């Protein structure tokens, strides 16, 4: 009996598969990422980064999370995606992101 139990404990178990599809980041994650981008690029405080997101959201009639999503999308996109018609109105961020060095984990499109 003891041998049977020990043998069953040593049986390899297959690695888990990814069954849960990737989810979109929630509002808090988007805000944190967008603020991090602005803090790194502008060398500003957390409060100043949030104020900029708030200002951009007001000028473009977006929610703060919507503005954060636009910034994160711009930062993650390739230069050709940054020039998409709906991104043109975020010229201040496009110029800011162009000055940053490329991220080593950025996806090539």
Secondary structure, 3 states (H helix, E strand, C coil): CHHHHHHHHCCCCCCCCCCCCCCCCCHHHHHHHHHHHHHHHHCCCHHHHHHHHHHHHHHCCCCHHHHHHHHHHHHHCCHHHHCCHHHHHHHHHHHHHHHCCCCCCCCCC
